[in-house]
Amino acid sequence: MFPPDESTDARRPERQQIDARALVHHLRRLARADDPPWLHAEISRRMAERLPVIKLQPERVLQWSAFLGGSGEDLRQAYPQAAQLLVEPVPALRERSLAQHKGWWQVLRGTAKPSVSLPQQAGEGVAQLLWANMYLHLSPDPEALLKLWHRALAVDGFVMFSCLGPDSLRELRPLYEALGWGLPGPEWIDMHDVGDMLVGAGFADPVMDQERITLTWSEPDRLLADLRALGGNLSPARFAGLRSRAWRGRLLQALEGLRGPDGRLQLSLELVYGHAFKPVPKLKMAAETRVSLDQMRTMVRGAGKES
């Protein structure tokens, strides 16, 4: 079993501060929904369109937070011969995956705390593809999570993921600030910082991309319902108490200011996509260097591919 990665780095980006306790509540609530968040299936489809550029055909695919990712059918079509493994961050989501994919998925038992370790059944290098749709922006410690993903991948395997970028829901920030309501959500990490963290975690050849989409609604109550279906406010700087009906009324009224020229309410999302490979490990040379037989075999196989 992989232990939690508790290392710290003075260069860690200041953004992406997530309330871990709120995250557990958030995941449990989403596990009770009839379906995964409505946006995730569309993002999964866009991710799957990028798979043909990767020539590797994985024998094992490890899907991180599979139920919320909503990517089962996309991955089954892309890799029909691959063994499909799932990791769920909380037991409630594991039960949903067990019920949804019983028969042709192997669902690995997760832990009560999100994103701290892999299940005991999943050894190091268990998969050639680790797929994480719309999860990295939920992690209280994205650097530790990327290191965990690196350890779960076999040499020459690759990670592919999507997440929210810092410009997501930007229209809500001045609105909340003007009303003295704290932050409407976390300050998610910039695409370039994610790329740096991939390299720091041991990945090679990271490729990062982003796109911006604008969502529109006819009425503010429908906007709020869709945002709640996507998740919740995980910022530690959010308003700490319970909200009243009067507060909701003020928010609905304030949201009217988001109407664009076409009369519809508008919110922006920044979507970040990334993929990177796990390279052959490099040995630290010293006056005397000891190499295990397994390490030597791995290095020889890697050298053969490069020649």
MARKE-690460 format. One record per residue: y, x, z of N, C-alpha, C in turn; residue in one letter. Coordinates in steps of 0.2 Angstrom, whole numbers, padded with zeros to 4 digits, always signed. Example, Ala and Ser with C-alpha at 12.3 -4.5 7.8 and 13.67 -1.06 7.14 Angstrom:
BEGIN
 nnorth neast   nup canorth caeast  caup cnorth ceast   cup residuo
  -0028 +0066 +0039   -0022  +0062 +0039  -0016 +0066 +0039       A
  -0011 +0064 +0035   -0005  +0068 +0036  +0000 +0064 +0039       S
//
This chain:
BEGIN
 nnorth neast   nup canorth caeast  caup cnorth ceast   cup residuo
  -0006 +0004 +0000   +0000  +0000 +0000  +0006 +0004 +0000       M
  +0011 +0003 -0004   +0017  +0007 -0004  +0021 +0005 +0002       F
  +0024 +0010 +0006   +0028  +0009 +0011  +0035 +0007 +0009       P
  +0039 +0004 +0013   +0046  +0002 +0011  +0050 +0009 +0010       P
  +0054 +0009 +0005   +0058  +0015 +0004  +0065 +0014 +0007       D
  +0065 +0018 +0013   +0071  +0017 +0017  +0076 +0023 +0016       E
  +0076 +0026 +0011   +0080  +0032 +0009  +0087 +0029 +0008       S
  +0092 +0033 +0009   +0099  +0031 +0008  +0102 +0036 +0004       T
  +0108 +0034 +0000   +0111  +0039 -0004  +0119 +0038 -0004       D
  +0122 +0043 -0002   +0130  +0042 -0001  +0133 +0040 -0007       A
  +0130 +0041 -0013   +0133  +0039 -0019  +0131 +0032 -0021       R
  +0128 +0028 -0017   +0126  +0021 -0018  +0132 +0017 -0020       R
  +0132 +0013 -0025   +0137  +0008 -0027  +0139 +0004 -0021       P
  +0146 +0002 -0021   +0148  -0002 -0015  +0146 -0009 -0016       E
  +0145 -0011 -0023   +0144  -0018 -0024  +0136 -0020 -0022       R
  +0134 -0026 -0024   +0128  -0028 -0023  +0126 -0029 -0015       Q
  +0130 -0031 -0011   +0129  -0032 -0004  +0126 -0040 -0004       Q
  +0119 -0040 -0002   +0116  -0046 -0002  +0114 -0048 +0006       I
  +0115 -0054 +0008   +0112  -0056 +0014  +0105 -0057 +0014       D
  +0101 -0053 +0017   +0094  -0053 +0016  +0091 -0059 +0019       A
  +0093 -0061 +0025   +0091  -0067 +0028  +0092 -0074 +0024       R
  +0098 -0074 +0021   +0100  -0079 +0016  +0095 -0079 +0010       A
  +0094 -0073 +0008   +0089  -0073 +0002  +0083 -0076 +0003       L
  +0080 -0075 +0009   +0073  -0078 +0011  +0074 -0085 +0010       V
  +0079 -0088 +0013   +0080  -0095 +0013  +0081 -0098 +0006       H
  +0085 -0094 +0002   +0086  -0096 -0005  +0080 -0096 -0009       H
  +0075 -0091 -0008   +0069  -0091 -0011  +0064 -0096 -0009       L
  +0064 -0098 -0003   +0060  -0103 -0001  +0062 -0110 -0004       R
  +0069 -0111 -0004   +0071  -0117 -0007  +0070 -0118 -0014       R
  +0070 -0112 -0018   +0069  -0112 -0025  +0061 -0114 -0026       L
  +0057 -0111 -0022   +0050  -0112 -0022  +0048 -0120 -0022       A
  +0053 -0124 -0019   +0051  -0131 -0018  +0054 -0135 -0024       R
  +0057 -0132 -0029   +0060  -0135 -0035  +0054 -0137 -0040       A
  +0055 -0142 -0044   +0050  -0144 -0049  +0048 -0138 -0054       D
  +0054 -0135 -0056   +0053  -0130 -0061  +0057 -0124 -0059       D
  +0056 -0118 -0063   +0060  -0112 -0061  +0068 -0114 -0063       P
  +0072 -0110 -0061   +0079  -0111 -0063  +0080 -0112 -0070       P
  +0084 -0117 -0072   +0085  -0119 -0079  +0087 -0113 -0084       W
  +0091 -0108 -0081   +0094  -0103 -0086  +0088 -0098 -0087       L
  +0083 -0097 -0083   +0079  -0091 -0083  +0074 -0091 -0089       H
  +0072 -0097 -0091   +0068  -0098 -0097  +0071 -0095 -0103       A
  +0078 -0097 -0104   +0082  -0094 -0110  +0082 -0087 -0110       E
  +0084 -0084 -0104   +0085  -0077 -0103  +0078 -0073 -0105       I
  +0072 -0076 -0102   +0066  -0074 -0104  +0065 -0073 -0111       S
  +0066 -0079 -0115   +0066  -0079 -0122  +0070 -0073 -0125       R
  +0076 -0072 -0123   +0080  -0067 -0126  +0077 -0060 -0124       R
  +0074 -0059 -0118   +0071  -0053 -0117  +0065 -0052 -0121       M
  +0061 -0057 -0122   +0055  -0056 -0126  +0056 -0054 -0133       A
  +0062 -0056 -0136   +0064  -0054 -0143  +0065 -0047 -0143       E
  +0066 -0043 -0138   +0067  -0036 -0138  +0061 -0032 -0137       R
  +0055 -0036 -0136   +0049  -0032 -0135  +0046 -0028 -0141       L
  +0047 -0031 -0147   +0045  -0028 -0153  +0047 -0020 -0154       P
  +0053 -0019 -0151   +0055  -0012 -0152  +0051 -0007 -0148       V
  +0047 -0009 -0143   +0043  -0005 -0139  +0036 -0005 -0142       I
  +0034 +0001 -0144   +0027  +0001 -0148  +0021 +0001 -0143       K
  +0022 +0003 -0137   +0016  +0003 -0132  +0014 -0004 -0131       L
  +0007 -0005 -0132   +0004  -0012 -0130  +0001 -0011 -0124       Q
  +0004 -0014 -0118   +0001  -0013 -0112  -0006 -0017 -0111       P
  -0010 -0013 -0107   -0016  -0017 -0105  -0015 -0021 -0099       E
  -0010 -0019 -0095   -0009  -0023 -0089  -0001 -0024 -0088       R
  +0000 -0031 -0087   +0007  -0033 -0086  +0008 -0035 -0079       V
  +0013 -0032 -0076   +0015  -0034 -0069  +0021 -0038 -0069       L
  +0021 -0044 -0067   +0027  -0048 -0067  +0030 -0049 -0060       Q
  +0036 -0047 -0059   +0039  -0047 -0053  +0043 -0054 -0052       W
  +0041 -0058 -0046   +0044  -0064 -0045  +0043 -0069 -0051       S
  +0036 -0070 -0052   +0034  -0073 -0059  +0036 -0081 -0059       A
  +0036 -0084 -0054   +0038  -0091 -0054  +0045 -0092 -0056       F
  +0049 -0089 -0052   +0056  -0090 -0054  +0058 -0086 -0061       L
  +0055 -0081 -0063   +0056  -0078 -0069  +0055 -0083 -0075       G
  +0050 -0087 -0074   +0048  -0092 -0080  +0046 -0089 -0086       G
  +0043 -0083 -0086   +0041  -0080 -0092  +0034 -0080 -0094       S
  +0030 -0084 -0091   +0023  -0083 -0092  +0020 -0084 -0099       G
  +0023 -0089 -0102   +0021  -0091 -0109  +0024 -0085 -0114       E
  +0030 -0083 -0113   +0032  -0078 -0117  +0028 -0071 -0117       D
  +0026 -0070 -0111   +0022  -0063 -0110  +0015 -0065 -0113       L
  +0012 -0070 -0112   +0005  -0072 -0115  +0005 -0072 -0122       R
  +0011 -0074 -0125   +0011  -0074 -0133  +0012 -0067 -0135       Q
  +0016 -0063 -0131   +0018  -0056 -0133  +0012 -0051 -0133       A
  +0008 -0052 -0127   +0002  -0048 -0126  -0004 -0052 -0124       Y
  -0007 -0055 -0129   -0012  -0060 -0127  -0019 -0057 -0124       P
  -0020 -0050 -0125   -0025  -0047 -0123  -0024 -0043 -0116       Q
  -0018 -0043 -0114   -0016  -0040 -0108  -0018 -0043 -0101       A
  -0021 -0040 -0096   -0022  -0043 -0090  -0015 -0044 -0087       A
  -0014 -0050 -0084   -0008  -0052 -0081  -0008 -0052 -0073       Q
  -0004 -0048 -0070   -0003  -0048 -0063  +0004 -0050 -0061       L
  +0004 -0054 -0055   +0010  -0056 -0053  +0011 -0054 -0046       L
  +0017 -0052 -0044   +0020  -0051 -0037  +0025 -0056 -0035       V
  +0024 -0059 -0030   +0029  -0064 -0027  +0032 -0062 -0021       E
  +0039 -0062 -0020   +0042  -0059 -0014  +0041 -0063 -0008       P
  +0039 -0069 -0008   +0038  -0073 -0002  +0032 -0078 -0003       V
  +0029 -0079 +0003   +0023  -0083 +0002  +0024 -0090 -0001       P
  +0029 -0093 -0001   +0030  -0100 -0004  +0030 -0099 -0011       A
  +0033 -0094 -0014   +0033  -0093 -0021  +0026 -0091 -0024       L
  +0022 -0087 -0019   +0015  -0085 -0021  +0011 -0092 -0022       R
  +0012 -0096 -0017   +0008  -0103 -0018  +0010 -0106 -0024       E
  +0016 -0106 -0026   +0018  -0109 -0033  +0015 -0106 -0039       R
  +0014 -0099 -0039   +0011  -0096 -0044  +0004 -0097 -0044       S
  +0001 -0097 -0038   -0006  -0099 -0038  -0008 -0106 -0041       L
  -0004 -0111 -0039   -0005  -0117 -0042  -0004 -0118 -0049       A
  +0001 -0114 -0052   +0004  -0115 -0059  -0001 -0111 -0064       Q
  -0003 -0105 -0061   -0007  -0100 -0066  -0014 -0099 -0064       H
  -0017 -0104 -0060   -0024  -0103 -0058  -0028 -0102 -0064       K
  -0033 -0097 -0064   -0038  -0096 -0069  -0037 -0090 -0074       G
  -0031 -0089 -0075   -0030  -0083 -0080  -0024 -0078 -0078       W
  -0022 -0079 -0072   -0017  -0074 -0069  -0021 -0071 -0062       W
  -0019 -0065 -0060   -0021  -0063 -0054  -0015 -0062 -0050       Q
  -0014 -0066 -0045   -0008  -0067 -0041  -0009 -0062 -0035       V
  -0005 -0057 -0034   -0006  -0053 -0028  -0002 -0055 -0022       L
  -0004 -0054 -0017   -0001  -0057 -0010  +0005 -0053 -0009       R
  +0011 -0056 -0008   +0017  -0053 -0007  +0018 -0052 +0001       G
  +0024 -0050 +0003   +0026  -0049 +0010  +0031 -0054 +0011       T
  +0032 -0055 +0018   +0037  -0060 +0020  +0044 -0058 +0019       A
  +0045 -0052 +0018   +0052  -0049 +0017  +0052 -0047 +0009       K
  +0057 -0050 +0006   +0058  -0048 -0001  +0059 -0041 -0003       P
  +0055 -0039 -0008   +0057  -0032 -0012  +0056 -0026 -0007       S
  +0051 -0026 -0003   +0051  -0020 +0001  +0044 -0016 +0000       V
  +0039 -0019 -0003   +0033  -0015 -0004  +0029 -0019 -0009       S
  +0024 -0016 -0012   +0019  -0019 -0016  +0013 -0021 -0012       L
  +0010 -0026 -0014   +0004  -0028 -0011  -0002 -0023 -0011       P
  -0006 -0023 -0006   -0011  -0018 -0005  -0016 -0018 -0012       Q
  -0017 -0024 -0015   -0021  -0024 -0021  -0018 -0020 -0027       Q
  -0012 -0019 -0027   -0009  -0016 -0032  -0007 -0008 -0031       A
  -0012 -0004 -0033   -0011  +0003 -0032  -0005 +0006 -0036       G
  -0004 +0012 -0035   +0001  +0016 -0039  -0001 +0016 -0046       E
  +0004 +0015 -0051   +0002  +0015 -0058  -0002 +0010 -0060       G
  -0001 +0004 -0057   -0006  -0002 -0059  -0005 -0005 -0066       V
  +0001 -0004 -0069   +0003  -0008 -0075  +0006 -0003 -0080       A
  +0006 -0005 -0086   +0010  -0002 -0091  +0016 -0005 -0093       Q
  +0017 -0011 -0091   +0023  -0015 -0091  +0025 -0018 -0085       L
  +0031 -0017 -0082   +0033  -0021 -0076  +0039 -0025 -0079       L
  +0038 -0032 -0078   +0043  -0037 -0081  +0047 -0040 -0075       W
  +0053 -0040 -0075   +0057  -0043 -0070  +0063 -0047 -0073       A
  +0062 -0054 -0074   +0067  -0058 -0076  +0072 -0061 -0071       N
  +0078 -0059 -0071   +0083  -0062 -0067  +0081 -0061 -0059       M
  +0079 -0055 -0057   +0078  -0054 -0050  +0082 -0048 -0047       Y
  +0083 -0043 -0051   +0087  -0037 -0048  +0093 -0038 -0045       L
  +0097 -0043 -0047   +0103  -0045 -0044  +0102 -0048 -0037       H
  +0096 -0050 -0035   +0095  -0053 -0029  +0093 -0048 -0024       L
  +0092 -0042 -0026   +0089  -0037 -0021  +0094 -0035 -0016       S
  +0093 -0035 -0010   +0097  -0031 -0005  +0098 -0024 -0006       P
  +0093 -0021 -0009   +0093  -0014 -0010  +0090 -0012 -0017       D
  +0094 -0013 -0022   +0091  -0012 -0029  +0089 -0005 -0030       P
  +0092 +0000 -0027   +0089  +0007 -0028  +0082 +0008 -0026       E
  +0081 +0005 -0020   +0074  +0005 -0017  +0069 +0001 -0022       A
  +0071 -0004 -0024   +0067  -0009 -0028  +0065 -0005 -0035       L
  +0070 -0002 -0038   +0069  +0002 -0044  +0064 +0008 -0043       L
  +0064 +0011 -0037   +0059  +0016 -0035  +0052 +0013 -0035       K
  +0052 +0007 -0032   +0046  +0004 -0031  +0043 +0002 -0038       L
  +0047 +0000 -0042   +0045  -0002 -0049  +0042 +0004 -0052       W
  +0045 +0010 -0051   +0043  +0016 -0054  +0036 +0018 -0052       H
  +0035 +0017 -0046   +0029  +0019 -0043  +0023 +0014 -0045       R
  +0025 +0008 -0047   +0020  +0003 -0049  +0018 +0004 -0056       A
  +0022 +0008 -0060   +0020  +0009 -0067  +0016 +0015 -0068       L
  +0011 +0015 -0073   +0008  +0020 -0075  +0012 +0025 -0079       A
  +0010 +0031 -0080   +0014  +0036 -0084  +0014 +0033 -0091       V
  +0020 +0034 -0094   +0022  +0031 -0101  +0023 +0024 -0101       D
  +0022 +0020 -0095   +0023  +0013 -0095  +0031 +0012 -0095       G
  +0033 +0006 -0095   +0040  +0004 -0096  +0041 -0002 -0091       F
  +0048 -0002 -0089   +0050  -0008 -0085  +0055 -0011 -0090       V
  +0055 -0018 -0090   +0060  -0022 -0093  +0062 -0027 -0089       M
  +0069 -0028 -0088   +0072  -0033 -0083  +0078 -0036 -0086       F
  +0081 -0041 -0083   +0087  -0044 -0084  +0090 -0046 -0077       S
  +0097 -0046 -0077   +0100  -0048 -0071  +0107 -0050 -0072       C
  +0111 -0052 -0067   +0118  -0054 -0068  +0122 -0048 -0067       L
  +0127 -0048 -0071   +0132  -0043 -0070  +0138 -0045 -0067       G
  +0143 -0040 -0065   +0149  -0041 -0061  +0154 -0047 -0063       P
  +0154 -0048 -0070   +0159  -0053 -0072  +0156 -0060 -0072       D
  +0150 -0061 -0069   +0147  -0068 -0069  +0151 -0072 -0064       S
  +0152 -0078 -0066   +0156  -0083 -0061  +0163 -0081 -0059       L
  +0166 -0076 -0064   +0172  -0073 -0062  +0178 -0079 -0061       R
  +0177 -0084 -0064   +0183  -0090 -0064  +0183 -0092 -0056       E
  +0177 -0092 -0053   +0177  -0095 -0046  +0181 -0090 -0041       L
  +0182 -0084 -0042   +0184  -0079 -0037  +0192 -0081 -0036       R
  +0196 -0081 -0041   +0203  -0083 -0039  +0204 -0090 -0036       P
  +0199 -0094 -0038   +0199  -0101 -0035  +0198 -0101 -0028       L
  +0192 -0097 -0026   +0190  -0097 -0019  +0196 -0093 -0015       Y
  +0199 -0088 -0018   +0204  -0084 -0014  +0210 -0088 -0013       E
  +0212 -0092 -0018   +0218  -0096 -0016  +0217 -0101 -0011       A
  +0211 -0103 -0010   +0209  -0108 -0005  +0207 -0105 +0002       L
  +0206 -0098 +0002   +0204  -0095 +0008  +0197 -0096 +0010       G
  +0193 -0096 +0005   +0186  -0098 +0006  +0181 -0092 +0006       W
  +0183 -0086 +0006   +0179  -0080 +0005  +0177 -0079 -0002       G
  +0171 -0076 -0003   +0168  -0074 -0009  +0163 -0080 -0012       L
  +0164 -0082 -0018   +0159  -0087 -0020  +0152 -0084 -0022       P
  +0151 -0077 -0022   +0145  -0074 -0023  +0145 -0066 -0022       G
  +0140 -0063 -0023   +0140  -0055 -0022  +0144 -0052 -0028       P
  +0146 -0046 -0027   +0149  -0042 -0032  +0144 -0038 -0035       E
  +0140 -0041 -0040   +0135  -0038 -0043  +0136 -0031 -0047       W
  +0131 -0027 -0047   +0132  -0020 -0049  +0133 -0020 -0057       I
  +0138 -0015 -0059   +0139  -0014 -0066  +0133 -0011 -0070       D
  +0133 -0013 -0076   +0128  -0010 -0080  +0127 -0003 -0080       M
  +0132 +0001 -0080   +0132  +0008 -0080  +0129 +0011 -0074       H
  +0131 +0008 -0068   +0128  +0010 -0062  +0120 +0008 -0062       D
  +0118 +0003 -0064   +0111  +0001 -0065  +0107 +0007 -0069       V
  +0110 +0009 -0074   +0107  +0014 -0078  +0107 +0021 -0074       G
  +0112 +0022 -0070   +0112  +0028 -0066  +0106 +0028 -0061       D
  +0105 +0022 -0058   +0100  +0021 -0053  +0093 +0021 -0056       M
  +0092 +0019 -0062   +0086  +0020 -0066  +0084 +0027 -0066       L
  +0089 +0032 -0068   +0088  +0039 -0069  +0086 +0042 -0062       V
  +0090 +0039 -0057   +0089  +0042 -0050  +0082 +0040 -0047       G
  +0079 +0034 -0050   +0073  +0032 -0047  +0067 +0035 -0051       A
  +0069 +0040 -0056   +0064  +0043 -0060  +0062 +0041 -0067       G
  +0065 +0036 -0069   +0064  +0033 -0076  +0068 +0038 -0081       F
  +0065 +0037 -0087   +0068  +0041 -0093  +0070 +0036 -0098       A
  +0075 +0039 -0102   +0077  +0035 -0108  +0079 +0028 -0107       D
  +0083 +0027 -0102   +0086  +0020 -0100  +0090 +0017 -0106       P
  +0089 +0011 -0107   +0093  +0008 -0112  +0096 +0002 -0109       V
  +0103 +0001 -0109   +0106  -0005 -0105  +0110 -0008 -0111       M
  +0110 -0015 -0110   +0114  -0019 -0114  +0117 -0025 -0110       D
  +0122 -0028 -0113   +0124  -0034 -0110  +0127 -0039 -0115       Q
  +0127 -0045 -0112   +0130  -0051 -0116  +0134 -0055 -0112       E
  +0139 -0059 -0114   +0142  -0064 -0110  +0142 -0071 -0113       R
  +0140 -0075 -0109   +0140  -0082 -0112  +0144 -0087 -0108       I
  +0146 -0092 -0111   +0151  -0097 -0107  +0147 -0103 -0107       T
  +0146 -0106 -0100   +0143  -0112 -0099  +0149 -0118 -0098       L
  +0147 -0124 -0101   +0152  -0129 -0100  +0149 -0135 -0097       T
  +0153 -0139 -0094   +0151  -0145 -0091  +0156 -0151 -0092       W
  +0154 -0157 -0092   +0159  -0162 -0092  +0162 -0164 -0086       S
  +0158 -0164 -0080   +0160  -0166 -0073  +0159 -0160 -0068       E
  +0163 -0160 -0063   +0162  -0154 -0058  +0156 -0155 -0054       P
  +0154 -0161 -0053   +0148  -0162 -0048  +0142 -0160 -0052       D
  +0142 -0160 -0059   +0136  -0158 -0063  +0136 -0150 -0063       R
  +0142 -0147 -0063   +0143  -0140 -0062  +0140 -0138 -0056       L
  +0141 -0141 -0050   +0139  -0139 -0044  +0131 -0140 -0043       L
  +0129 -0145 -0046   +0121  -0146 -0046  +0118 -0141 -0050       A
  +0120 -0138 -0056   +0117  -0133 -0059  +0118 -0126 -0056       D
  +0123 -0125 -0053   +0124  -0119 -0049  +0119 -0119 -0043       L
  +0118 -0124 -0040   +0113  -0124 -0034  +0106 -0123 -0037       R
  +0105 -0126 -0043   +0098  -0125 -0046  +0097 -0118 -0047       A
  +0102 -0114 -0049   +0101  -0107 -0050  +0100 -0103 -0044       L
  +0102 -0105 -0038   +0102  -0101 -0032  +0107 -0103 -0027       G
  +0110 -0098 -0024   +0115  -0100 -0018  +0119 -0094 -0018       G
  +0124 -0094 -0013   +0129  -0089 -0012  +0126 -0084 -0007       N
  +0124 -0078 -0009   +0121  -0073 -0005  +0125 -0068 -0002       L
  +0132 -0068 -0003   +0137  -0063 -0001  +0137 -0064 +0006       S
  +0137 -0058 +0010   +0138  -0058 +0017  +0146 -0060 +0019       P
  +0150 -0060 +0014   +0157  -0062 +0015  +0158 -0069 +0013       A
  +0153 -0073 +0012   +0154  -0080 +0011  +0156 -0083 +0017       R
  +0159 -0090 +0017   +0160  -0094 +0023  +0154 -0095 +0027       F
  +0154 -0093 +0033   +0148  -0093 +0038  +0146 -0100 +0040       A
  +0150 -0105 +0040   +0148  -0111 +0043  +0146 -0116 +0038       G
  +0144 -0122 +0041   +0142  -0127 +0037  +0148 -0130 +0033       L
  +0147 -0133 +0027   +0152  -0136 +0024  +0152 -0144 +0025       R
  +0158 -0147 +0025   +0159  -0154 +0026  +0160 -0157 +0019       S
  +0159 -0164 +0020   +0161  -0168 +0014  +0168 -0167 +0011       R
  +0172 -0166 +0016   +0179  -0165 +0014  +0180 -0159 +0010       A
  +0177 -0153 +0012   +0177  -0147 +0009  +0174 -0148 +0002       W
  +0169 -0152 +0001   +0166  -0153 -0006  +0171 -0157 -0010       R
  +0174 -0161 -0007   +0179  -0165 -0011  +0185 -0160 -0013       G
  +0187 -0156 -0009   +0192  -0151 -0011  +0190 -0146 -0017       R
  +0183 -0144 -0016   +0180  -0140 -0021  +0180 -0144 -0028       L
  +0178 -0150 -0028   +0177  -0154 -0034  +0184 -0154 -0037       L
  +0189 -0155 -0033   +0196  -0156 -0036  +0198 -0149 -0039       Q
  +0197 -0144 -0035   +0199  -0137 -0038  +0196 -0135 -0044       A
  +0189 -0137 -0045   +0186  -0136 -0051  +0189 -0139 -0057       L
  +0192 -0144 -0056   +0196  -0147 -0062  +0200 -0142 -0066       E
  +0203 -0137 -0062   +0207  -0132 -0065  +0203 -0127 -0070       G
  +0196 -0128 -0070   +0192  -0124 -0075  +0192 -0127 -0082       L
  +0195 -0132 -0083   +0194  -0136 -0090  +0198 -0131 -0095       R
  +0194 -0131 -0100   +0197  -0127 -0106  +0200 -0131 -0111       G
  +0202 -0129 -0117   +0206  -0133 -0122  +0202 -0139 -0124       P
  +0195 -0138 -0124   +0191  -0144 -0126  +0190 -0149 -0121       D
  +0193 -0148 -0115   +0193  -0153 -0109  +0186 -0152 -0105       G
  +0182 -0147 -0107   +0176  -0146 -0103  +0177 -0140 -0098       R
  +0174 -0141 -0092   +0174  -0135 -0087  +0170 -0129 -0089       L
  +0173 -0123 -0088   +0170  -0117 -0091  +0168 -0112 -0085       Q
  +0163 -0109 -0086   +0161  -0103 -0081  +0158 -0098 -0086       L
  +0159 -0092 -0084   +0156  -0086 -0088  +0150 -0083 -0084       S
  +0146 -0081 -0088   +0140  -0077 -0085  +0140 -0070 -0089       L
  +0139 -0065 -0086   +0138  -0058 -0089  +0130 -0057 -0088       E
  +0126 -0056 -0093   +0119  -0055 -0092  +0118 -0047 -0094       L
  +0114 -0044 -0090   +0113  -0037 -0091  +0105 -0036 -0092       V
  +0104 -0033 -0098   +0097  -0031 -0099  +0095 -0024 -0099       Y
  +0089 -0022 -0097   +0088  -0015 -0097  +0080 -0013 -0098       G
  +0079 -0008 -0101   +0072  -0005 -0101  +0072 +0002 -0100       H
  +0067 +0005 -0098   +0066  +0012 -0097  +0059 +0014 -0096       A
  +0057 +0020 -0097   +0050  +0023 -0097  +0049 +0027 -0091       F
  +0043 +0027 -0089   +0041  +0032 -0083  +0038 +0038 -0087       K
  +0041 +0044 -0086   +0039  +0050 -0090  +0033 +0053 -0086       P
  +0030 +0058 -0089   +0025  +0062 -0086  +0029 +0066 -0080       V
  +0026 +0066 -0074   +0030  +0070 -0069  +0031 +0077 -0070       P
  +0036 +0080 -0068   +0038  +0087 -0068  +0036 +0090 -0061       K
  +0033 +0096 -0062   +0032  +0099 -0056  +0037 +0104 -0053       L
  +0039 +0104 -0047   +0044  +0109 -0044  +0040 +0116 -0044       K
  +0043 +0120 -0048   +0040  +0127 -0048  +0042 +0131 -0042       M
  +0037 +0135 -0039   +0038  +0139 -0033  +0034 +0146 -0035       A
  +0034 +0150 -0030   +0030  +0156 -0030  +0023 +0155 -0031       A
  +0021 +0149 -0028   +0014  +0147 -0029  +0014 +0139 -0029       E
  +0011 +0137 -0035   +0011  +0129 -0036  +0004 +0127 -0036       T
  +0003 +0122 -0032   -0004  +0119 -0032  -0003 +0112 -0036       R
  -0008 +0111 -0040   -0009  +0105 -0044  -0016 +0102 -0043       V
  -0016 +0096 -0042   -0022  +0092 -0042  -0025 +0091 -0049       S
  -0032 +0090 -0049   -0035  +0089 -0055  -0032 +0083 -0059       L
  -0031 +0077 -0055   -0028  +0071 -0058  -0021 +0073 -0061       D
  -0017 +0077 -0057   -0010  +0079 -0060  -0011 +0083 -0066       Q
  -0015 +0087 -0066   -0016  +0092 -0072  -0018 +0087 -0078       M
  -0023 +0083 -0077   -0025  +0078 -0083  -0019 +0074 -0085       R
  -0015 +0072 -0081   -0009  +0068 -0083  -0004 +0072 -0087       T
  -0003 +0078 -0085   +0001  +0082 -0089  -0001 +0084 -0095       M
  -0008 +0085 -0096   -0011  +0087 -0102  -0011 +0081 -0107       V
  -0012 +0075 -0105   -0011  +0069 -0109  -0004 +0069 -0112       R
  +0001 +0070 -0107   +0008  +0069 -0109  +0009 +0074 -0114       G
  +0007 +0081 -0113   +0009  +0086 -0118  +0005 +0084 -0125       A
  -0001 +0082 -0125   -0004  +0080 -0131  +0000 +0075 -0135       G
  +0003 +0070 -0132   +0007  +0065 -0135  +0013 +0068 -0138       K
  +0016 +0073 -0135   +0023  +0076 -0138  +0021 +0080 -0143       E
  +0015 +0083 -0144   +0014  +0088 -0149  +0013 +0085 -0156       S
//
